[in-house]
């Protein structure tokens, strides 16, 4: 018998300094929240972005 597929969820990466939702990605459910340094167009530099579910 085949195992069930894990669902993908839509996740937004939100800038810690400005609060802007700059990136959207799809990832498997579960696990820890992402914390990634990404480019912020408003500030024109790399800042910490944190995962937020919609």
C-alpha distance matrix in Angstrom:
0.0 3.8 6.6 9.4 12.5 15.7 18.5 21.7 25.0 28.5 30.9 34.6 36.7 40.0 43.1 44.5 48.2 48.3 45.3 44.4 40.8 41.0 37.4 34.1 30.7 27.0 25.0 21.8 22.3 23.5 25.7 29.5 31.8 33.0 36.6 37.8 41.2 41.4 44.3 46.1 48.0 50.4 51.5 51.1 49.7 46.4 45.6 42.8 40.1 37.7 34.5 34.8 32.2 33.4
3.8 0.0 3.8 6.5 9.0 12.4 15.2 18.2 21.6 25.1 27.4 31.1 33.2 36.5 39.7 41.2 44.8 44.9 41.9 40.9 37.3 37.4 33.7 30.5 27.0 23.4 21.4 18.4 19.2 20.7 22.9 26.6 28.8 29.7 33.4 34.4 37.7 37.8 40.7 42.4 44.3 46.8 47.9 47.4 46.0 42.8 42.1 39.4 36.7 34.4 31.2 31.6 29.1 30.3
6.6 3.8 0.0 3.8 6.5 9.2 12.4 15.6 18.8 22.3 24.5 28.2 30.1 33.4 36.6 37.9 41.6 41.8 38.8 37.9 34.4 34.7 31.1 27.9 24.5 20.8 18.5 15.3 15.8 17.0 19.2 23.0 25.2 26.4 30.1 31.3 34.7 35.0 38.0 39.7 41.7 44.0 45.0 44.8 43.3 40.0 39.0 36.2 33.5 31.1 27.9 28.4 25.9 27.3
9.4 6.5 3.8 0.0 3.8 6.5 9.1 12.6 15.6 19.2 21.6 25.4 27.6 30.8 34.1 35.6 39.1 39.1 36.0 35.1 31.5 32.0 28.5 25.2 22.0 18.2 16.2 13.0 13.2 15.0 17.7 21.4 23.3 24.5 28.3 29.6 33.1 33.1 36.0 37.4 39.3 41.5 42.7 42.6 41.3 38.2 37.1 34.2 31.3 28.8 25.4 25.5 22.8 24.0
12.5 9.0 6.5 3.8 0.0 3.8 6.3 9.2 12.6 16.0 18.4 22.2 24.4 27.7 31.0 32.6 36.1 36.0 33.0 31.9 28.3 28.6 25.0 21.7 18.4 14.6 12.8 9.9 10.9 13.3 15.9 19.4 20.9 21.7 25.5 26.5 29.9 29.7 32.5 33.9 35.8 38.0 39.3 39.1 37.8 34.8 33.8 31.2 28.2 25.9 22.5 22.8 20.2 21.4
15.7 12.4 9.2 6.5 3.8 0.0 3.8 6.6 9.6 13.2 15.2 19.0 21.1 24.3 27.6 29.1 32.6 32.6 29.6 28.7 25.2 25.7 22.2 19.0 15.8 12.1 9.8 6.5 7.1 9.5 12.3 15.7 17.1 18.2 22.0 23.2 26.7 26.7 29.6 30.9 33.0 35.1 36.2 36.2 34.9 31.7 30.6 27.8 24.8 22.4 18.9 19.3 16.8 18.3
18.5 15.2 12.4 9.1 6.3 3.8 0.0 3.8 6.5 10.1 12.6 16.4 18.9 22.1 25.5 27.3 30.7 30.3 27.2 26.1 22.5 23.2 19.8 16.4 13.5 9.8 8.4 6.0 6.4 9.8 12.9 15.8 16.4 17.4 21.2 22.4 25.7 25.3 27.9 28.9 30.8 32.7 34.1 34.3 33.3 30.4 29.1 26.5 23.2 20.8 17.2 17.0 14.2 15.2
21.7 18.2 15.6 12.6 9.2 6.6 3.8 0.0 3.8 6.8 9.4 13.1 15.6 18.9 22.2 24.3 27.6 27.1 24.1 22.8 19.1 19.5 16.1 12.7 9.7 6.0 5.2 4.6 6.1 9.8 12.3 14.6 14.5 14.9 18.5 19.3 22.5 21.8 24.3 25.3 27.0 29.1 30.5 30.6 29.7 26.9 25.8 23.4 20.0 17.9 14.4 14.4 11.9 12.9
25.0 21.6 18.8 15.6 12.6 9.6 6.5 3.8 0.0 3.8 6.3 10.0 12.9 15.8 19.4 21.4 24.6 24.0 20.8 19.6 16.0 17.0 14.0 10.5 8.4 5.5 5.6 6.2 6.2 9.5 12.0 13.5 12.6 13.3 16.7 17.8 20.9 20.2 22.5 23.0 24.8 26.5 28.1 28.5 27.7 25.1 23.6 21.2 17.6 15.4 11.7 11.0 8.2 9.2
28.5 25.1 22.3 19.2 16.0 13.2 10.1 6.8 3.8 0.0 3.8 6.9 10.2 13.1 16.7 19.0 22.0 21.0 17.9 16.3 12.6 13.5 10.7 7.1 5.9 4.6 6.8 9.0 9.4 12.3 14.0 14.7 12.8 12.8 15.7 16.4 19.0 17.7 19.7 19.9 21.4 23.1 24.9 25.3 24.9 22.5 21.2 19.2 15.4 13.7 10.2 9.3 7.0 7.2
30.9 27.4 24.5 21.6 18.4 15.2 12.6 9.4 6.3 3.8 0.0 3.8 6.7 9.6 13.2 15.3 18.5 17.8 14.7 13.5 10.0 11.1 8.5 5.8 5.4 6.0 7.2 9.8 9.9 11.8 12.7 12.4 9.9 9.6 12.2 13.1 15.7 14.7 16.9 17.0 19.0 20.4 21.9 22.6 21.9 19.4 17.7 15.5 11.8 9.9 6.4 5.9 5.0 6.6
34.6 31.1 28.2 25.4 22.2 19.0 16.4 13.1 10.0 6.9 3.8 0.0 3.8 6.2 9.8 12.4 15.1 14.1 11.2 9.7 6.2 7.6 5.8 4.5 6.4 8.7 10.4 13.3 13.5 15.0 15.3 14.2 10.9 10.0 11.4 11.8 13.7 12.3 14.0 13.6 15.5 16.7 18.3 19.2 18.7 16.6 14.9 13.1 9.3 8.1 5.7 5.2 6.2 7.2
36.7 33.2 30.1 27.6 24.4 21.1 18.9 15.6 12.9 10.2 6.7 3.8 0.0 3.8 6.7 9.4 12.2 11.8 9.5 8.4 5.8 6.3 5.1 6.2 8.0 10.8 11.9 14.9 15.3 16.0 15.4 13.6 10.0 8.2 8.5 8.5 10.1 8.9 10.9 10.7 13.3 14.5 15.5 16.3 15.4 13.0 11.2 9.3 5.5 5.3 4.7 6.1 8.7 10.4
40.0 36.5 33.4 30.8 27.7 24.3 22.1 18.9 15.8 13.1 9.6 6.2 3.8 0.0 3.8 6.3 8.9 8.3 5.8 5.5 4.5 6.3 7.3 9.1 11.6 14.4 15.5 18.3 18.1 18.5 17.8 15.5 11.7 10.3 9.6 9.9 10.7 9.7 11.0 9.6 12.3 12.5 13.4 15.0 14.3 12.5 10.0 8.4 5.1 5.3 6.3 6.7 9.9 11.2
43.1 39.7 36.6 34.1 31.0 27.6 25.5 22.2 19.4 16.7 13.2 9.8 6.7 3.8 0.0 3.8 5.6 5.7 5.0 5.4 6.5 7.1 9.2 12.0 14.4 17.5 18.5 21.3 21.4 21.4 20.2 17.5 13.8 11.9 10.0 9.6 9.1 8.3 9.0 7.2 10.2 10.1 10.1 12.1 11.2 9.6 6.8 6.1 4.4 6.6 9.2 10.1 13.6 14.9
44.5 41.2 37.9 35.6 32.6 29.1 27.3 24.3 21.4 19.0 15.3 12.4 9.4 6.3 3.8 0.0 3.8 6.0 5.7 8.1 9.8 10.9 12.8 15.2 17.3 20.1 20.4 22.9 22.5 21.9 20.4 17.2 13.7 12.4 9.9 10.5 10.1 10.6 11.7 10.0 13.2 12.3 11.5 14.0 12.6 10.9 7.3 5.9 5.8 6.9 10.2 11.1 14.9 16.5
48.2 44.8 41.6 39.1 36.1 32.6 30.7 27.6 24.6 22.0 18.5 15.1 12.2 8.9 5.6 3.8 0.0 3.8 6.0 8.4 11.2 11.9 14.6 17.5 20.0 23.0 23.8 26.4 26.1 25.7 24.2 21.0 17.5 16.0 13.3 13.2 11.8 11.9 11.8 9.3 11.9 10.2 9.0 12.0 11.1 10.6 7.4 7.9 8.7 10.6 13.8 14.5 18.1 19.3
48.3 44.9 41.8 39.1 36.0 32.6 30.3 27.1 24.0 21.0 17.8 14.1 11.8 8.3 5.7 6.0 3.8 0.0 3.8 5.5 9.0 10.1 13.4 16.2 19.2 22.4 23.7 26.6 26.3 26.4 25.4 22.5 18.8 17.4 15.2 14.9 13.7 12.7 11.9 8.7 10.4 8.1 8.3 11.6 11.8 11.9 9.5 10.3 9.9 11.8 14.2 14.2 17.4 17.9
45.3 41.9 38.8 36.0 33.0 29.6 27.2 24.1 20.8 17.9 14.7 11.2 9.5 5.8 5.0 5.7 6.0 3.8 0.0 3.8 6.6 9.0 11.8 14.0 16.9 19.8 21.1 23.8 23.3 23.5 22.8 20.1 16.3 15.4 14.0 14.3 14.0 13.1 13.1 10.2 12.1 10.6 11.5 14.4 14.4 13.8 11.0 10.6 9.0 9.8 11.5 10.8 13.9 14.2
44.4 40.9 37.9 35.1 31.9 28.7 26.1 22.8 19.6 16.3 13.5 9.7 8.4 5.5 5.4 8.1 8.4 5.5 3.8 0.0 3.8 5.8 9.0 11.5 14.8 18.0 19.9 22.9 22.9 23.7 23.2 21.0 17.2 15.8 14.7 14.3 13.9 12.0 11.4 8.4 9.6 8.7 10.6 12.9 13.6 13.2 11.3 11.5 9.3 10.7 11.7 11.1 13.7 13.6
40.8 37.3 34.4 31.5 28.3 25.2 22.5 19.1 16.0 12.6 10.0 6.2 5.8 4.5 6.5 9.8 11.2 9.0 6.6 3.8 0.0 3.8 5.9 7.8 11.2 14.3 16.4 19.5 19.7 20.8 20.7 18.9 15.2 13.8 13.5 13.2 13.5 11.4 11.5 9.5 10.8 11.1 13.2 14.7 15.1 14.0 12.4 11.9 8.8 9.6 9.6 8.9 11.0 10.8
41.0 37.4 34.7 32.0 28.6 25.7 23.2 19.5 17.0 13.5 11.1 7.6 6.3 6.3 7.1 10.9 11.9 10.1 9.0 5.8 3.8 0.0 3.8 7.1 10.4 14.0 16.3 19.8 20.6 21.9 21.5 19.8 16.3 14.0 13.5 12.1 11.8 8.9 8.5 7.1 8.1 9.6 11.6 12.2 12.7 11.7 11.1 11.4 8.6 10.5 10.9 11.3 13.4 13.5
37.4 33.7 31.1 28.5 25.0 22.2 19.8 16.1 14.0 10.7 8.5 5.8 5.1 7.3 9.2 12.8 14.6 13.4 11.8 9.0 5.9 3.8 0.0 3.8 6.7 10.4 12.7 16.4 17.6 19.2 18.9 17.7 14.5 12.1 12.4 11.0 11.6 8.8 9.5 9.6 10.9 13.1 14.8 14.8 14.7 13.0 12.5 12.1 8.9 10.1 9.5 10.4 12.0 12.5
34.1 30.5 27.9 25.2 21.7 19.0 16.4 12.7 10.5 7.1 5.8 4.5 6.2 9.1 12.0 15.2 17.5 16.2 14.0 11.5 7.8 7.1 3.8 0.0 3.8 7.1 10.0 13.5 14.8 16.9 17.3 16.7 13.9 12.1 13.5 12.8 14.2 12.0 13.2 13.4 14.6 16.6 18.5 18.6 18.4 16.5 15.9 14.8 11.3 11.3 9.3 9.6 10.0 10.2
30.7 27.0 24.5 22.0 18.4 15.8 13.5 9.7 8.4 5.9 5.4 6.4 8.0 11.6 14.4 17.3 20.0 19.2 16.9 14.8 11.2 10.4 6.7 3.8 0.0 3.8 6.5 10.3 12.1 14.5 14.9 15.0 12.8 11.1 13.3 12.7 14.8 13.1 15.0 15.9 17.5 19.8 21.3 21.1 20.5 18.1 17.5 16.0 12.6 12.1 9.7 10.6 10.4 11.4
27.0 23.4 20.8 18.2 14.6 12.1 9.8 6.0 5.5 4.6 6.0 8.7 10.8 14.4 17.5 20.1 23.0 22.4 19.8 18.0 14.3 14.0 10.4 7.1 3.8 0.0 3.8 7.1 9.3 12.2 13.3 14.3 13.0 12.0 15.0 15.0 17.6 16.4 18.6 19.6 21.2 23.5 25.0 24.8 24.1 21.5 20.7 18.8 15.4 14.2 11.1 11.8 10.5 11.6
25.0 21.4 18.5 16.2 12.8 9.8 8.4 5.2 5.6 6.8 7.2 10.4 11.9 15.5 18.5 20.4 23.8 23.7 21.1 19.9 16.4 16.3 12.7 10.0 6.5 3.8 0.0 3.8 6.5 9.0 9.9 11.4 10.9 10.4 13.8 14.3 17.5 17.0 19.8 21.2 23.3 25.5 26.5 26.4 25.2 22.2 21.2 18.8 15.7 13.9 10.8 12.0 10.9 12.9
21.8 18.4 15.3 13.0 9.9 6.5 6.0 4.6 6.2 9.0 9.8 13.3 14.9 18.3 21.3 22.9 26.4 26.6 23.8 22.9 19.5 19.8 16.4 13.5 10.3 7.1 3.8 0.0 3.8 6.6 8.3 10.9 11.5 11.9 15.7 16.8 20.2 20.2 23.3 24.6 26.9 29.0 29.9 29.9 28.4 25.3 24.1 21.3 18.4 16.1 12.9 13.9 12.2 14.4
22.3 19.2 15.8 13.2 10.9 7.1 6.4 6.1 6.2 9.4 9.9 13.5 15.3 18.1 21.4 22.5 26.1 26.3 23.3 22.9 19.7 20.6 17.6 14.8 12.1 9.3 6.5 3.8 0.0 3.8 6.8 9.6 10.4 12.0 15.8 17.7 21.3 21.6 24.7 25.6 28.1 29.7 30.6 31.1 29.6 26.4 24.7 21.6 18.6 15.8 12.4 12.7 10.6 13.0
23.5 20.7 17.0 15.0 13.3 9.5 9.8 9.8 9.5 12.3 11.8 15.0 16.0 18.5 21.4 21.9 25.7 26.4 23.5 23.7 20.8 21.9 19.2 16.9 14.5 12.2 9.0 6.6 3.8 0.0 3.8 6.8 8.7 11.1 14.7 17.2 20.9 21.9 25.3 26.2 29.1 30.5 31.0 31.6 29.8 26.4 24.4 21.0 18.4 15.3 12.3 13.0 11.7 14.7
25.7 22.9 19.2 17.7 15.9 12.3 12.9 12.3 12.0 14.0 12.7 15.3 15.4 17.8 20.2 20.4 24.2 25.4 22.8 23.2 20.7 21.5 18.9 17.3 14.9 13.3 9.9 8.3 6.8 3.8 0.0 3.8 6.8 8.9 12.2 14.8 18.6 20.1 23.7 24.9 28.0 29.5 29.5 30.1 27.9 24.3 22.3 18.8 16.8 13.8 11.5 13.2 12.9 16.4
29.5 26.6 23.0 21.4 19.4 15.7 15.8 14.6 13.5 14.7 12.4 14.2 13.6 15.5 17.5 17.2 21.0 22.5 20.1 21.0 18.9 19.8 17.7 16.7 15.0 14.3 11.4 10.9 9.6 6.8 3.8 0.0 3.8 6.4 9.2 12.2 15.9 17.8 21.4 22.5 25.8 27.0 26.8 27.5 25.2 21.7 19.3 15.7 13.9 10.9 9.4 11.5 12.2 16.0
31.8 28.8 25.2 23.3 20.9 17.1 16.4 14.5 12.6 12.8 9.9 10.9 10.0 11.7 13.8 13.7 17.5 18.8 16.3 17.2 15.2 16.3 14.5 13.9 12.8 13.0 10.9 11.5 10.4 8.7 6.8 3.8 0.0 3.8 6.5 9.8 13.4 14.9 18.4 19.1 22.4 23.4 23.3 24.3 22.1 18.8 16.2 12.6 10.5 7.2 5.7 8.1 9.6 13.4
33.0 29.7 26.4 24.5 21.7 18.2 17.4 14.9 13.3 12.8 9.6 10.0 8.2 10.3 11.9 12.4 16.0 17.4 15.4 15.8 13.8 14.0 12.1 12.1 11.1 12.0 10.4 11.9 12.0 11.1 8.9 6.4 3.8 0.0 3.8 6.3 10.0 11.5 15.1 16.2 19.6 21.0 20.7 21.3 19.0 15.5 13.4 10.1 8.0 5.8 5.2 8.8 10.9 14.4
36.6 33.4 30.1 28.3 25.5 22.0 21.2 18.5 16.7 15.7 12.2 11.4 8.5 9.6 10.0 9.9 13.3 15.2 14.0 14.7 13.5 13.5 12.4 13.5 13.3 15.0 13.8 15.7 15.8 14.7 12.2 9.2 6.5 3.8 0.0 3.8 7.1 9.4 12.9 14.1 17.7 18.9 18.1 18.7 16.1 12.6 10.2 6.7 5.7 4.7 6.7 10.3 13.2 16.5
37.8 34.4 31.3 29.6 26.5 23.2 22.4 19.3 17.8 16.4 13.1 11.8 8.5 9.9 9.6 10.5 13.2 14.9 14.3 14.3 13.2 12.1 11.0 12.8 12.7 15.0 14.3 16.8 17.7 17.2 14.8 12.2 9.8 6.3 3.8 0.0 3.8 6.1 9.8 11.7 15.3 17.0 16.1 16.0 13.3 9.7 8.2 5.7 5.3 6.6 8.7 12.3 15.2 18.0
41.2 37.7 34.7 33.1 29.9 26.7 25.7 22.5 20.9 19.0 15.7 13.7 10.1 10.7 9.1 10.1 11.8 13.7 14.0 13.9 13.5 11.8 11.6 14.2 14.8 17.6 17.5 20.2 21.3 20.9 18.6 15.9 13.4 10.0 7.1 3.8 0.0 3.8 7.1 9.3 12.8 14.6 13.2 12.8 9.8 6.0 5.3 4.4 5.9 8.8 11.5 14.8 17.9 20.3
41.4 37.8 35.0 33.1 29.7 26.7 25.3 21.8 20.2 17.7 14.7 12.3 8.9 9.7 8.3 10.6 11.9 12.7 13.1 12.0 11.4 8.9 8.8 12.0 13.1 16.4 17.0 20.2 21.6 21.9 20.1 17.8 14.9 11.5 9.4 6.1 3.8 0.0 3.8 6.5 9.7 12.1 11.3 10.5 8.3 5.2 5.7 6.4 6.3 9.7 11.8 14.6 17.5 19.3
44.3 40.7 38.0 36.0 32.5 29.6 27.9 24.3 22.5 19.7 16.9 14.0 10.9 11.0 9.0 11.7 11.8 11.9 13.1 11.4 11.5 8.5 9.5 13.2 15.0 18.6 19.8 23.3 24.7 25.3 23.7 21.4 18.4 15.1 12.9 9.8 7.1 3.8 0.0 3.8 6.3 9.1 8.4 7.0 5.6 4.2 6.3 8.6 8.8 12.5 14.6 16.8 19.7 20.9
46.1 42.4 39.7 37.4 33.9 30.9 28.9 25.3 23.0 19.9 17.0 13.6 10.7 9.6 7.2 10.0 9.3 8.7 10.2 8.4 9.5 7.1 9.6 13.4 15.9 19.6 21.2 24.6 25.6 26.2 24.9 22.5 19.1 16.2 14.1 11.7 9.3 6.5 3.8 0.0 3.8 5.6 5.6 5.6 5.7 5.8 6.4 9.0 8.8 12.4 14.6 16.1 19.1 19.8
48.0 44.3 41.7 39.3 35.8 33.0 30.8 27.0 24.8 21.4 19.0 15.5 13.3 12.3 10.2 13.2 11.9 10.4 12.1 9.6 10.8 8.1 10.9 14.6 17.5 21.2 23.3 26.9 28.1 29.1 28.0 25.8 22.4 19.6 17.7 15.3 12.8 9.7 6.3 3.8 0.0 3.8 5.6 4.8 7.2 8.8 10.1 12.8 12.4 15.8 17.5 18.6 21.2 21.4
50.4 46.8 44.0 41.5 38.0 35.1 32.7 29.1 26.5 23.1 20.4 16.7 14.5 12.5 10.1 12.3 10.2 8.1 10.6 8.7 11.1 9.6 13.1 16.6 19.8 23.5 25.5 29.0 29.7 30.5 29.5 27.0 23.4 21.0 18.9 17.0 14.6 12.1 9.1 5.6 3.8 0.0 3.8 5.6 8.2 10.4 10.7 13.4 13.3 16.4 18.5 19.0 21.8 21.8
51.5 47.9 45.0 42.7 39.3 36.2 34.1 30.5 28.1 24.9 21.9 18.3 15.5 13.4 10.1 11.5 9.0 8.3 11.5 10.6 13.2 11.6 14.8 18.5 21.3 25.0 26.5 29.9 30.6 31.0 29.5 26.8 23.3 20.7 18.1 16.1 13.2 11.3 8.4 5.6 5.6 3.8 0.0 3.8 5.5 8.1 8.6 11.9 12.8 16.2 18.9 20.0 23.2 23.8
51.1 47.4 44.8 42.6 39.1 36.2 34.3 30.6 28.5 25.3 22.6 19.2 16.3 15.0 12.1 14.0 12.0 11.6 14.4 12.9 14.7 12.2 14.8 18.6 21.1 24.8 26.4 29.9 31.1 31.6 30.1 27.5 24.3 21.3 18.7 16.0 12.8 10.5 7.0 5.6 4.8 5.6 3.8 0.0 3.8 7.1 9.2 12.8 13.9 17.6 20.1 21.6 24.6 25.3
49.7 46.0 43.3 41.3 37.8 34.9 33.3 29.7 27.7 24.9 21.9 18.7 15.4 14.3 11.2 12.6 11.1 11.8 14.4 13.6 15.1 12.7 14.7 18.4 20.5 24.1 25.2 28.4 29.6 29.8 27.9 25.2 22.1 19.0 16.1 13.3 9.8 8.3 5.6 5.7 7.2 8.2 5.5 3.8 0.0 3.8 6.4 10.1 11.9 15.7 18.6 20.6 23.9 25.1
46.4 42.8 40.0 38.2 34.8 31.7 30.4 26.9 25.1 22.5 19.4 16.6 13.0 12.5 9.6 10.9 10.6 11.9 13.8 13.2 14.0 11.7 13.0 16.5 18.1 21.5 22.2 25.3 26.4 26.4 24.3 21.7 18.8 15.5 12.6 9.7 6.0 5.2 4.2 5.8 8.8 10.4 8.1 7.1 3.8 0.0 3.8 7.1 9.1 12.8 15.7 18.2 21.5 23.2
45.6 42.1 39.0 37.1 33.8 30.6 29.1 25.8 23.6 21.2 17.7 14.9 11.2 10.0 6.8 7.3 7.4 9.5 11.0 11.3 12.4 11.1 12.5 15.9 17.5 20.7 21.2 24.1 24.7 24.4 22.3 19.3 16.2 13.4 10.2 8.2 5.3 5.7 6.3 6.4 10.1 10.7 8.6 9.2 6.4 3.8 0.0 3.8 6.4 9.9 13.2 15.6 19.1 21.0
42.8 39.4 36.2 34.2 31.2 27.8 26.5 23.4 21.2 19.2 15.5 13.1 9.3 8.4 6.1 5.9 7.9 10.3 10.6 11.5 11.9 11.4 12.1 14.8 16.0 18.8 18.8 21.3 21.6 21.0 18.8 15.7 12.6 10.1 6.7 5.7 4.4 6.4 8.6 9.0 12.8 13.4 11.9 12.8 10.1 7.1 3.8 0.0 3.8 6.7 10.2 12.9 16.5 18.8
40.1 36.7 33.5 31.3 28.2 24.8 23.2 20.0 17.6 15.4 11.8 9.3 5.5 5.1 4.4 5.8 8.7 9.9 9.0 9.3 8.8 8.6 8.9 11.3 12.6 15.4 15.7 18.4 18.6 18.4 16.8 13.9 10.5 8.0 5.7 5.3 5.9 6.3 8.8 8.8 12.4 13.3 12.8 13.9 11.9 9.1 6.4 3.8 0.0 3.8 6.9 9.5 13.0 15.2
37.7 34.4 31.1 28.8 25.9 22.4 20.8 17.9 15.4 13.7 9.9 8.1 5.3 5.3 6.6 6.9 10.6 11.8 9.8 10.7 9.6 10.5 10.1 11.3 12.1 14.2 13.9 16.1 15.8 15.3 13.8 10.9 7.2 5.8 4.7 6.6 8.8 9.7 12.5 12.4 15.8 16.4 16.2 17.6 15.7 12.8 9.9 6.7 3.8 0.0 3.8 6.5 10.1 12.8
34.5 31.2 27.9 25.4 22.5 18.9 17.2 14.4 11.7 10.2 6.4 5.7 4.7 6.3 9.2 10.2 13.8 14.2 11.5 11.7 9.6 10.9 9.5 9.3 9.7 11.1 10.8 12.9 12.4 12.3 11.5 9.4 5.7 5.2 6.7 8.7 11.5 11.8 14.6 14.6 17.5 18.5 18.9 20.1 18.6 15.7 13.2 10.2 6.9 3.8 0.0 3.8 6.7 9.8
34.8 31.6 28.4 25.5 22.8 19.3 17.0 14.4 11.0 9.3 5.9 5.2 6.1 6.7 10.1 11.1 14.5 14.2 10.8 11.1 8.9 11.3 10.4 9.6 10.6 11.8 12.0 13.9 12.7 13.0 13.2 11.5 8.1 8.8 10.3 12.3 14.8 14.6 16.8 16.1 18.6 19.0 20.0 21.6 20.6 18.2 15.6 12.9 9.5 6.5 3.8 0.0 3.8 6.5
32.2 29.1 25.9 22.8 20.2 16.8 14.2 11.9 8.2 7.0 5.0 6.2 8.7 9.9 13.6 14.9 18.1 17.4 13.9 13.7 11.0 13.4 12.0 10.0 10.4 10.5 10.9 12.2 10.6 11.7 12.9 12.2 9.6 10.9 13.2 15.2 17.9 17.5 19.7 19.1 21.2 21.8 23.2 24.6 23.9 21.5 19.1 16.5 13.0 10.1 6.7 3.8 0.0 3.8
33.4 30.3 27.3 24.0 21.4 18.3 15.2 12.9 9.2 7.2 6.6 7.2 10.4 11.2 14.9 16.5 19.3 17.9 14.2 13.6 10.8 13.5 12.5 10.2 11.4 11.6 12.9 14.4 13.0 14.7 16.4 16.0 13.4 14.4 16.5 18.0 20.3 19.3 20.9 19.8 21.4 21.8 23.8 25.3 25.1 23.2 21.0 18.8 15.2 12.8 9.8 6.5 3.8 0.0
